C-alpha cells in the first residue's frame, strides 16, 4: 500500500508532516472518502488505465472527471490532511 501513500502525496499541494503508515492511512480514508473515491485512489496508485477505471466503477467520462476533481479537493482539505498525517 505504500504506492497509495505516494499517490496521495502527488495530489496534495502542501503536506507538512509525513503520512501515516499504510494500514492506518487506509482506515482514515475508508471513513473520510466514499467507496468510489477510495477505489479511484487505489486504482491510480496501481497505475490502472483510466478506461479500465471507468468501466470498473461504472462511470462515464464526465462523471470520472467530476469524481477525480472532487477526490483531489477532498485530499487537500485541512481536516483530512490532519487525519492522514502522523
C-alpha positions in Angstrom: 0.0 0.0 0.0 3.0 2.3 0.0 2.0 3.2 -3.5 -1.2 4.6 -2.0 0.9 7.0 0.1 2.9 8.0 -3.0 -0.3 8.6 -4.9 -1.8 10.8 -2.2 1.4 12.8 -1.9 1.2 13.5 -5.7 -2.2 15.2 -5.3 -1.7 17.1 -2.1 -0.5 20.7 -2.6 1.2 21.2 0.8 2.0 18.4 3.2 3.7 19.5 6.4 4.0 16.1 8.2 4.6 12.6 6.8 1.6 10.4 6.1 0.6 7.7 8.5 1.6 4.1 7.9 -0.4 2.3 5.1 -2.8 0.4 7.3 -3.7 3.4 9.5 -3.9 5.6 6.4 -6.3 3.2 4.7 -8.6 3.2 7.8 -8.7 7.0 7.8 -9.5 7.0 4.0 -12.3 4.4 4.5 -14.0 6.8 6.9 -13.4 10.1 5.0 -13.9 9.0 1.4 -16.8 7.4 -0.5 -16.3 3.9 -1.7 -15.9 5.1 -5.3 -13.4 7.8 -4.3 -11.3 5.2 -2.4 -11.5 2.7 -5.3 -10.4 5.5 -7.7 -7.5 6.5 -5.5 -6.4 2.8 -5.2 -6.7 2.4 -9.0 -4.5 5.5 -9.5 -2.0 4.1 -7.1 -1.9 0.8 -9.0 -1.5 2.7 -12.4 -4.8 1.3 -13.7 -5.6 2.9 -17.1 -8.5 5.4 -16.9 -10.6 3.4 -19.3 -10.4 0.4 -17.1 -11.3 2.5 -14.0 -14.3 4.0 -15.8 -15.5 0.5 -16.7 -14.8 -1.0 -13.2 -16.5 1.9 -11.4 -19.4 2.1 -13.9 -18.8 5.7 -14.8 -18.9 7.8 -18.0 -16.1 10.2 -18.8 -17.8 13.3 -17.4 -18.6 11.5 -14.1 -15.0 10.2 -13.9 -13.7 13.7 -14.3 -16.1 15.0 -11.6 -15.1 12.3 -9.2 -11.4 12.9 -9.8 -11.7 16.6 -9.1 -13.8 16.0 -6.0 -11.3 13.5 -4.7 -8.3 15.8 -5.2 -10.2 18.6 -3.5 -11.0 16.3 -0.5 -7.4 15.2 -0.2 -6.4 18.9 0.1 -8.9 19.7 2.8 -7.1 20.6 6.1 -9.2 18.3 8.3 -8.5 15.3 6.0 -4.8 16.1 5.7 -4.5 16.3 9.5 -6.3 12.9 9.9 -3.9 11.3 7.3 -0.7 12.7 8.9 1.1 11.4 11.9 
